[in-house]
Amino acid sequence: IETAPPDSGVEERPKWDNKFQYLLTCIGFAVGLGNVWRFPYLCQIYGGGAFLIPYMIALVFEGIPLLYLELAIGQRLRMGSIGVWNSISPLLGGLGIASMLVSFLVGLFYNTILAWVLWYFFHSFQNPLPWSQCPLNDNLTGFNVECVKSTPSNYFWYRETLNITPDIETNGSLNWWMVVCLASAWSILYICFIKGISSIGKAMYVTATFPYLVLTIFLIRALTLPGAADGLLYLFTPDWEVLKNPQVWLDAATQIFFSLSVAFGGLIAFSSYNAEKNNCERDAVLVGVINSATSIYASIPIFSILGFKANTAYNSCMKENILALTNHFEFSDQNITVDNYDHWVEYLNRTSSGELTRVDLKPCDLQEFLDQSASGTGLAFIVFTEAVVEMPGSQIWAILFFIMLFSLGLSSMFGQIEGVLTPINDLKVVPKWIPHELVTGVVCLISFLTALIFTQGSGNYWVEVFNSYVGSVPLLIIAFFELTGVAYGRGMKTFSEDIYFMTGKRPNIFWKACWMVISPLMLLVVLVAYVVIQAQKHPSYPTWNPAYDLFPKTEDKPYPDWVFAIIILLCVLPVISIPLVAIYRLICSRIKKSGGHVDLNPNSNDQINSNHRF
Amino acid sequence: MLWKVLLLLGLSSAWAQKLCSPGASDGYKVRLSINSALGDQAYVWNENEMFLFRATLAFAMRTYSDGQEYDVANVVVCDETPRVSFWFVVTSPLDASLLVDKRRVEEAVRKSRSRINSAFLLTDDTLEFIGIPPTLEAPVAPDTPPWLIAFGVVMGGVGAGIVVLLVSSVVQKIRKKRDGEEETGGKTENEAASDAIYNMSFSDDEPVTQM
């Protein structure tokens, strides 16, 4: 890393050690937990192979143009999100603040998820794995009731990890073990951030590549498990009917958008540390394609393992039925097996159907087990952990899996925190004598203290609130304004010149069409549809309530009013800065106009031109 | 005389059979799943195995019940099925027509469960006494939860790393400041050679580029 000696007149911006580090960081930021636990789920529920079509269309017309745009303006204007938008137009300065706020809020709950991953990782060093069996109840006469009614992995997740309360209003107490894990997660993040992008770049060599290694190991292991073929068939069997459902297109567009991690400001920050003349068009296409390829690649081992799990569940179900039959009719042990089960049932039906009805046989349907899909934390911490317990050598697989999740999340967290730190540095609000390490430490400390709300009993509900509302609508709004701001605010002509300066060729008609028309239109449609769908149903959330009649099914409760108010606040707070700053600047310029001559032309903006070399 | 003895023997075995019947109030049903437990290594259930069972149960009664000398003959078995399952009752060694109380049999079986299991190479799941649930093992609670050990190792490393990096950057800054003070009058080789920065505020006294 090259930095200026202390007496130089021009303060040089830190740079990436090499191009590969930069690309790896962008890929690591884009490839996150969602690639592993959201995309396979969407693929499954939306007709397998058929989902790839809206997904690819969204990638080409919405994802990659946005990515290209962010990388280009960051690299050209050489600043974090706040500085960049101030440069493009003072009226758009609020965009940078919005990005920074969203990055901060998303970073809070995202790192909490990493704390959960750490907790599971620490617990994977035991034999037997703690989520494989139920603990005994207090007087050692039987198993814990809550665990028996649900499953051991459910119990471990909801009770021993989260210690979850029945609803979001009951706060519960701070779970000390979660606080400790959260402190660990923030400390690990801090140590990677200490030296700024020089330490991040090096950390990325590990955190961005390790998941691919683990996915490959899992792929090889998973393909040899019984039942893997069922899972894969289920995943990839295309159901073309599903393309007629508009919800599918909406979900494809939102998935691409959130998966690429645009609008956080992190990508702008990363590309601002690049050399000026760098082919960002190729970078954008590369990052976009690799992100989608990773999603598809990750779904193969995930679904093989889910197929294996469905197969195991089906076999257990059959074995229970076989045992019931054998015990009732006093046949010799193992006379009835899974293979000849159907023959036997048919035979018994013919000969002694009266007796047969008295036996309590459960319906065992493989399709039903395969249908039990899950996404998000449910996939990682409940479904997958159950599957891992059935695999021989479970500790190794659990350890590998959780390290992989941690790497995926950590590399995305780098982008979030960079989206907060770079604007702070660029705004120069911090006096120069305060070292960079201290600023980073303070930001991590403040984030850690704020995130303590997620460590209390109701923490998981709050994470869901943040995930659904902060990490969705504000980002769509910011991205829409980014596109229109650059295409119309800066002007396509100036932007084409920028790109010509950086890459040596002007953007072709495809890019221009996307930036000016197609992508903003798609984003607008997605935004409106998203808001309309959310507004139609009164928001409710699933709760884990042991006192519920239908426990272990989750009980759906509506959000209380005060939580609803907080939700609205979370949606509005980040984006309110966009109109506020625009109005403020307009008023300022009007006032100054009456006194003197002022320009809203960005080129005369006095804040930021120090890094430009024309 | 002989036919009287034979009659008595016949009657007593018939009597014993009457004591044992499926659903007897003082009896228990036993179920073995040998093939499930042992697979290829399964042994065939025959009269000898049954004898072993009766002997094991007599041993249990001797050791954990009132100390009387129970014998194989005191354990009466009936209703054997191909499953393998059967009912058994225990008669008192003092009077063959008296059945030992259910609860005493249960207590004896519970206490010697692991011995009975291992005699047949089976487990609590595959050798079932219907009505006598197996006592659950108390969980082995290690002194330090294992997860704290893993946590300690990781966080120790991270903490040490943070301290090392912070100290090294502070030391570097102090060293730079000290070098900077020395330079303002004198020569410097490294800085000018390494930077690619066009920079005017630096006095360049390097012997190679003579200004």
Interface residues (C-beta under 8 A of the other chain):
Chain A: E2 A4 P5 P6 D7 S8 G9 V10 E12 W119 F121 F122 H123 F125 Q126 P135 L136 L140 T141 G142 F143 V180 C181 S184 S187 I188 Y190 I191 I194 K195 S199 T326 N327 E330 F331 S332 D333 Q334 P435 E437
Chain B: R31 L32 S33 I34 N35 S36 T81 P82 R83 V84 S85 L136 A138 P139 P146 W147 L148 I149 A150 F151 V154 M155 V158 G159 G161 I162 L165 L166 S169 K173 K176 K177 G180 E191 D195 A196 I197 Y198 N199 M200 S201 F202
